[in-house]
Amino acid sequence: MEWSRSETLALAMHHCTHCHGSGLRLGRKEVLSPCNCVLRMIFRVCYRRFVACATQERSVSRIGLEPQMGRQRPMTWGRKDEEYMADFCLVSRRSLDEFEYRLFRYHFLLAADWKLCCRRLGLDRGNFFHAVYRIEQKLGRIFRELEPYSLFPVDEYFRGPSRLQVAQAAASRPLSRSALPERLRFPAIAQIA
């Protein structure tokens, strides 16, 4: 995936010493890569939405009708808040190692402060915060580069593909002979009848 300056500029910290507020920096082999401040901000945006979904009352959650790619059932029902929370937790679990996931679970999911996490995991304050920053950077990159549906940008996750995008994708796929209406499959029989 290629990162552009227009994506990273708004997320970058203006006082970052690595990217100087542009969000991109030269990596290995002279390739532009996102700065760590951008990756941490992506994680924090996704985490804020996770907390908002988790702390809302259950009666507020709603079921929505979403467009789907397919001919049999063009629309499906979904609960986007619950799906987002599940995706957030499952992607994090798959991508972090055992120690990182324990720290992630204590600090982010269970909302323990740094003192309790340090005592529970046997870390000092400096190592704790370095580990938290590494987790934020790692998950920020994964949340943005996840295929086919990334968790970031959050509004695209919740809005889903538009009807126009679904129609364009359906139109670009070739029709099989069985998917055509019967009058188009057998034009000679339709004219005789």
FENRA-V288673 format. One record per residue. RES is the residue in one small letter. SS is DSSP state (hx for helix, st for strand, lp for the rest). Layout:
RES;SS, RES;SS
This chain:
m;lp, e;lp, w;lp, s;lp, r;hx, s;hx, e;hx, t;hx, l;lp, a;lp, l;lp, a;lp, m;lp, h;lp, h;lp, c;lp, t;lp, h;lp, c;lp, h;lp, g;lp, s;lp, g;lp, l;st, r;st, l;st, g;lp, r;hx, k;hx, e;hx, v;lp, l;st, s;st, p;st, c;lp, n;hx, c;hx, v;hx, l;hx, r;hx, m;hx, i;hx, f;hx, r;hx, v;hx, c;hx, y;hx, r;hx, r;hx, f;hx, v;hx, a;hx, c;hx, a;hx, t;hx, q;lp, e;lp, r;lp, s;lp, v;lp, s;lp, r;lp, i;lp, g;st, l;st, e;st, p;st, q;lp, m;lp, g;lp, r;lp, q;lp, r;lp, p;lp, m;st, t;st, w;st, g;st, r;lp, k;hx, d;hx, e;hx, e;hx, y;hx, m;hx, a;hx, d;hx, f;hx, c;hx, l;hx, v;hx, s;hx, r;hx, r;hx, s;hx, l;lp, d;lp, e;hx, f;hx, e;hx, y;hx, r;hx, l;hx, f;hx, r;hx, y;hx, h;hx, f;hx, l;hx, l;lp, a;lp, a;lp, d;lp, w;hx, k;hx, l;hx, c;hx, c;hx, r;hx, r;hx, l;hx, g;lp, l;lp, d;lp, r;hx, g;hx, n;hx, f;hx, f;hx, h;hx, a;hx, v;hx, y;hx, r;hx, i;hx, e;hx, q;hx, k;hx, l;hx, g;hx, r;hx, i;hx, f;hx, r;hx, e;hx, l;lp, e;lp, p;lp, y;lp, s;lp, l;lp, f;lp, p;lp, v;hx, d;hx, e;hx, y;hx, f;hx, r;hx, g;lp, p;lp, s;lp, r;hx, l;hx, q;hx, v;hx, a;hx, q;hx, a;hx, a;hx, a;hx, s;hx, r;lp, p;lp, l;lp, s;lp, r;hx, s;hx, a;hx, l;lp, p;lp, e;hx, r;hx, l;hx, r;hx, f;lp, p;hx, a;hx, i;hx, a;hx, q;hx, i;hx, a;lp
